[in-house]
Amino acid sequence: MRETVVLEAVRKTVTVDCAVEEAFRIFTTDARSWWPVETHSIHVDVPEIVFEEREGGEVYEVSADGEKGHWATVIGWEPPSRLVLAWNILEAESTPTEVEVRFLPEGNGTRVELEHRGWDGLAEDAAAKRASYDSGWDFVLGEYVERAG
């Protein structure tokens, strides 16, 4: 009998010192101002990160040479409170994982909750990829917090 392993979602929560609308804007429209492209990108030199602001839109980076590197497809776009992405870097996986980000008022700031789920759908190395993203999101969101205040 084959044992089924269920991989829990990666869950992260940070708080930033700005309004929900600004927190959402920085996370999406202004992603290049905080995303650590030096360590977490496809290309070496990335002057632009694009969030196409609609369901069915794409999230991608653009290299200095104009090459596009796919990150995700937007499957939920509810500014300024929520966004959901079918996360699939370079469309390498047959089934993408899913990243949901919620922006909730908290005091004078915003609580940002990220959930990265769907690891069981990956064909290979799901546990290792989940572990990598678990620590990776800590670093990436740390950069976001620093930028958003």
Steps between C-alpha positions, in 0.01 A plus 500: 500500500632844403510762774371847412707789632322831546724803492373791706476844347776750570345779708665833577369815666667840514382844603587820316456858612279626217137489394356191329483676163866599515609155622321340203645753255856447621459121487374506141555814293823590679638146543836590346566741788518213750524160331857366550581441131868450583414167663140419397462551127545320170729751329816669626394861440129567559389861468127422494241273666151511349168411665227506235216630715217262409393139530676311222783753506861401534773575752845508345842655513667677211877477457722789392508332157118503485457128569183408686510244783159364605431478874125453534149542361254718690199290598354739758526879486310684777685824576583605759412199714603181318689349212545136397768375263554171317872497581709323238846641434579471127193274479728213598236302694211315339282627786572837664492559872278778632601814688226697675580834660252685722535861617310573822480820705677470834520810718661773291663246270430190298535132579612308192423128502661279237402138442690289244316173443448215257832322550340159455438578132871522420644206310846494659676616815186656649625485860837655409335776297258573784789522748689735269200732467436486875834668570496697175176679582648608836783676317281645224235631740774648718601712201137599448461606866815709479371679188138542614589617849 
